[in-house]
């Protein structure tokens, strides 16, 4: 069995006398056997030569000064270079992360405090803007609702104002007793419909005179009254809620002064 260990090369012997000295320039030849020996084919009493000398229980031979180094293949060199490149890239990435983390941790406290104050000021400004916009929107909604109500009242008042002459004719017909039969039913339905819209009539005999609601077309004196009083209603007045659609035409009696 061929020993797989390297055979140290001895010093080159000088060439024959009188030669040109080329033998002294010739490189040393090293023979290596890389065949692997299966342990199953080795006899039991034969020592395992393919294992290191330390595992066989033998002392590893010391390398001589003239022993040739072990040959390295190109694949091993390429693998070694790739491993070194991978390690270098990993070290660079780790250094970058460390540098980034270190720069974040090394930010001085005054700078952080100033940045926090700036953020708080910005937040307060945005909060004030939001509150101002909310208040403006609330006022806008109130104004729109109020305007919508005013427009609705004005539209209703315009429609009912056009019906007031018809209601006056119905009042005169009622005084003369002409609201009978189907015509009386229609008059009642019209009055009910206008009442649902908020129309209310006023002006009765004996009501105290109110210059804001009554329009006096005649004045007289009477011992039967103690204050200015409406003694005759020439035309009824009408209200739409709190809005005066038309004042009432009345005759007013003033109290008579004693002689």
Backbone torsions as a table, in degrees:
resi	resn	phi	psi	omega
1	UNK	NA	136.8	-176.1
2	UNK	-83.0	132.7	178.7
3	UNK	-73.5	127.4	-178.0
4	UNK	-79.5	-8.5	-179.8
5	UNK	-71.8	154.1	-177.3
6	UNK	-74.6	142.6	176.9
7	UNK	-96.0	117.5	-179.0
8	UNK	-64.3	139.5	-179.9
9	UNK	-85.9	130.7	179.5
10	UNK	-83.6	172.3	-179.9
11	UNK	-66.4	142.7	179.7
12	UNK	-66.0	132.6	178.7
13	UNK	-78.2	146.2	179.7
14	UNK	-70.0	149.0	179.9
15	UNK	-71.9	174.5	179.2
16	UNK	-63.2	152.2	-177.3
17	UNK	-62.9	143.6	178.8
18	UNK	83.8	0.1	178.0
19	UNK	-74.7	176.5	-179.4
20	UNK	-85.4	-0.4	178.2
21	UNK	82.3	11.3	-179.5
22	UNK	-71.5	-26.7	178.2
23	UNK	-65.6	-30.7	178.7
24	UNK	-71.2	-26.5	178.1
25	UNK	-83.5	-10.9	-173.7
26	UNK	-71.7	135.4	-179.8
27	UNK	-72.3	155.2	179.0
28	UNK	-74.0	142.7	-178.7
29	UNK	-101.5	127.5	179.6
30	UNK	-116.3	127.1	-179.5
31	UNK	-105.8	125.6	179.3
32	UNK	-124.0	138.2	178.0
33	UNK	-114.3	110.2	-177.2
34	UNK	-98.0	12.9	177.9
35	UNK	-69.7	142.1	-179.7
36	UNK	-99.2	140.7	-178.0
37	UNK	-106.2	126.6	178.4
38	UNK	-71.7	134.1	-177.7
39	UNK	-69.5	-22.5	-178.2
40	UNK	-73.2	-24.9	-179.2
41	UNK	-89.5	-2.9	-176.8
42	UNK	-88.3	137.1	176.5
43	UNK	-61.0	155.6	-177.3
44	UNK	-66.1	-35.3	-176.5
45	UNK	-86.7	-3.0	-179.3
46	UNK	-87.2	132.7	-179.5
47	UNK	-68.4	146.8	178.8
48	UNK	-76.0	107.7	-177.1
49	UNK	-84.6	-19.9	-178.2
50	UNK	-79.8	-8.6	176.7
51	UNK	-91.2	157.8	177.8
52	UNK	-61.0	156.1	-177.3
53	UNK	-63.1	-31.2	-179.6
54	UNK	-67.2	-36.1	179.3
55	UNK	-75.5	-25.7	178.6
56	UNK	-81.8	-3.2	-178.6
57	UNK	85.1	8.9	178.8
58	UNK	-104.3	159.1	178.1
59	UNK	-82.7	131.9	-179.9
60	UNK	-68.3	133.3	-178.5
61	UNK	-68.4	139.5	179.5
62	UNK	-74.1	138.4	-179.9
63	UNK	-71.5	130.6	179.4
64	UNK	-77.5	165.5	-178.8
65	UNK	-65.5	-27.4	-177.2
66	UNK	-101.5	10.0	-177.8
67	UNK	-71.8	134.0	-177.3
68	UNK	-76.0	142.4	178.2
69	UNK	-68.0	155.0	-179.4
70	UNK	-68.3	138.4	-177.5
71	UNK	-71.5	140.6	179.9
72	UNK	-116.6	129.2	-178.4
73	UNK	-82.3	165.8	179.8
74	UNK	-67.7	-34.8	178.3
75	UNK	-62.8	-41.4	178.8
76	UNK	-64.5	-38.5	178.8
77	UNK	-64.9	-42.5	179.9
78	UNK	-64.3	-43.3	178.6
79	UNK	-61.9	-40.5	178.8
80	UNK	-62.7	-42.9	179.0
81	UNK	-64.4	-42.0	177.8
82	UNK	-62.0	-42.5	178.4
83	UNK	-61.5	-40.8	179.3
84	UNK	-65.3	-40.0	178.5
85	UNK	-63.8	-42.5	179.0
86	UNK	-61.8	-44.3	178.7
87	UNK	-63.0	-39.4	180.0
88	UNK	-65.0	-42.4	178.0
89	UNK	-63.8	-41.9	178.4
90	UNK	-62.0	-41.9	179.3
91	UNK	-64.7	-39.1	179.1
92	UNK	-64.6	-43.4	178.2
93	UNK	-63.1	-42.4	178.7
94	UNK	-63.4	-39.1	178.1
95	UNK	-65.5	-38.2	178.2
96	UNK	-63.9	-45.2	178.5
97	UNK	-62.9	-40.8	179.3
98	UNK	-63.3	-41.6	-179.7
99	UNK	-65.2	-42.4	178.5
100	UNK	-63.3	-46.8	178.4
101	UNK	-62.0	-39.4	179.7
102	UNK	-66.0	-40.0	179.4
103	UNK	-65.8	-36.4	178.7
104	UNK	-68.3	-37.0	-177.9
105	UNK	-78.2	-24.6	-175.4
106	UNK	-90.0	9.7	176.9
107	UNK	-65.7	128.0	-177.3
108	UNK	-65.4	150.4	-178.6
109	UNK	-62.7	-39.8	178.1
110	UNK	-59.0	-37.6	179.3
111	UNK	-65.1	-41.9	177.8
112	UNK	-63.5	-40.6	178.6
113	UNK	-63.3	-42.3	178.6
114	UNK	-64.7	-41.8	178.4
115	UNK	-64.3	-38.9	178.0
116	UNK	-65.2	-40.9	178.2
117	UNK	-64.4	-38.7	177.7
118	UNK	-63.9	-41.1	178.7
119	UNK	-65.3	-40.1	178.5
120	UNK	-64.8	-41.2	178.3
121	UNK	-63.7	-41.8	177.4
122	UNK	-62.5	-41.4	178.4
123	UNK	-64.0	-41.8	178.4
124	UNK	-63.1	-40.7	179.4
125	UNK	-64.4	-43.5	178.9
126	UNK	-65.4	-36.6	178.6
127	UNK	-65.4	-41.8	178.0
128	UNK	-64.4	-40.7	177.2
129	UNK	-61.5	-42.3	179.6
130	UNK	-65.0	-42.0	178.0
131	UNK	-64.0	-40.6	178.9
132	UNK	-64.7	-42.0	178.0
133	UNK	-65.1	-38.7	178.4
134	UNK	-64.1	-42.3	179.1
135	UNK	-65.4	-41.6	178.4
136	UNK	-63.5	-39.8	179.6
137	UNK	-67.2	-39.2	178.2
138	UNK	-63.6	-43.0	178.0
139	UNK	-65.0	-37.7	178.6
140	UNK	-63.3	-42.7	178.4
141	UNK	-63.2	-42.7	178.6
142	UNK	-62.5	-43.0	-179.7
143	UNK	-65.0	-40.6	179.1
144	UNK	-65.0	-43.4	178.7
145	UNK	-62.8	-41.6	179.2
146	UNK	-65.5	-43.5	179.0
147	UNK	-65.0	-37.5	178.5
148	UNK	-64.0	-41.1	177.6
149	UNK	-64.8	-40.7	179.3
150	UNK	-64.3	-42.0	179.7
151	UNK	-63.7	-40.9	179.5
152	UNK	-63.8	-41.5	179.9
153	UNK	-66.2	-41.2	179.8
154	UNK	-64.0	-40.1	179.2
155	UNK	-65.6	-43.0	179.0
156	UNK	-65.4	-40.2	179.8
157	UNK	-64.0	-37.3	179.4
158	UNK	-64.9	-39.6	179.8
159	UNK	-68.2	-45.2	-177.5
160	UNK	-69.1	-32.2	178.2
161	UNK	-62.7	-32.5	176.2
162	UNK	-72.0	-20.2	179.6
163	UNK	-91.0	-8.9	-175.6
164	UNK	-63.1	-40.7	176.5
165	UNK	-60.6	-34.5	177.6
166	UNK	-66.1	-41.0	178.7
167	UNK	-65.5	-34.8	176.4
168	UNK	-63.3	-42.3	178.0
169	UNK	-63.4	-38.5	178.3
170	UNK	-65.2	-36.7	177.5
171	UNK	-64.5	-43.7	179.3
172	UNK	-65.7	-37.6	177.6
173	UNK	-67.5	-34.8	178.2
174	UNK	-67.0	-39.9	179.7
175	UNK	-63.2	-33.0	-179.6
176	UNK	-91.1	-1.4	177.4
177	UNK	77.5	29.1	-178.6
178	UNK	-95.3	-5.2	-178.5
179	UNK	-86.5	79.2	179.2
180	UNK	-132.4	156.0	177.0
181	UNK	72.4	-151.7	-179.0
182	UNK	-60.0	-34.1	-179.9
183	UNK	-63.5	-39.6	176.8
184	UNK	-65.2	-36.7	177.8
185	UNK	-65.2	-40.8	178.4
186	UNK	-64.9	-39.4	179.4
187	UNK	-63.6	-40.7	178.5
188	UNK	-65.5	-42.4	179.3
189	UNK	-63.6	-37.3	178.1
190	UNK	-66.3	-41.0	178.7
191	UNK	-66.5	-37.3	177.7
192	UNK	-65.2	-41.1	-179.1
193	UNK	-65.3	-42.1	179.4
194	UNK	-69.3	-31.9	177.3
195	UNK	-66.0	-37.9	178.0
196	UNK	-64.6	-28.7	177.8
197	UNK	-79.6	-3.6	177.3
198	UNK	101.9	8.4	-179.3
199	UNK	-81.0	130.6	179.6
200	UNK	-133.9	130.1	178.2
201	UNK	-93.4	154.5	177.2
202	UNK	-146.6	164.0	-179.2
203	UNK	115.1	94.7	177.2
204	UNK	-130.2	153.9	176.7
205	UNK	-63.9	135.6	-179.4
206	UNK	95.5	-5.3	177.5
207	UNK	-71.5	141.2	174.1
208	UNK	-60.9	144.8	-178.5
209	UNK	-73.3	127.7	178.3
210	UNK	-122.9	109.4	-175.9
211	UNK	-63.8	-19.6	179.1
212	UNK	-79.8	-17.1	-177.5
213	UNK	-123.0	-19.3	-177.1
214	UNK	-113.4	145.5	174.5
215	UNK	-116.4	111.0	-175.7
216	UNK	-81.5	125.9	178.2
217	UNK	-111.4	-7.5	178.2
218	UNK	-152.9	144.6	178.7
219	UNK	-128.3	141.9	176.0
220	UNK	-152.4	169.6	179.7
221	UNK	-113.0	152.4	-178.6
222	UNK	-155.5	141.8	177.0
223	UNK	-83.0	-4.5	-177.0
224	UNK	-88.8	-8.4	-178.6
225	UNK	-117.8	150.5	178.4
226	UNK	-109.0	-5.7	179.2
227	UNK	-151.0	164.8	177.6
228	UNK	-58.5	124.6	-172.7
229	UNK	-134.5	146.4	177.0
230	UNK	-79.7	112.4	-178.6
231	UNK	-101.3	-11.9	178.6
232	UNK	-151.6	136.6	-179.4
233	UNK	-109.4	111.2	179.1
234	UNK	-85.0	-31.9	178.0
235	UNK	-156.1	133.1	-178.6
236	UNK	-72.7	152.4	174.2
237	UNK	-101.5	163.5	-176.8
238	UNK	-138.2	144.7	177.4
239	UNK	-122.1	145.4	171.4
240	UNK	-118.7	94.4	-172.1
241	UNK	69.3	-121.7	175.4
242	UNK	-96.5	1.2	-176.6
243	UNK	-91.9	129.9	178.5
244	UNK	-84.1	112.8	176.9
245	UNK	-81.0	-39.6	-177.9
246	UNK	-158.5	131.7	175.8
247	UNK	-74.7	162.2	-179.8
248	UNK	-91.2	138.8	175.7
249	UNK	-89.5	120.2	-173.6
250	UNK	-135.7	162.5	169.7
251	UNK	-106.8	131.1	-170.9
252	UNK	-110.6	136.8	175.3
253	UNK	-111.3	125.3	177.9
254	UNK	-95.6	150.2	177.9
255	UNK	-65.7	141.0	-178.4
256	UNK	-82.3	133.0	178.8
257	UNK	-76.4	142.6	179.3
258	UNK	-67.5	150.9	-178.1
259	UNK	-70.6	NA	NA
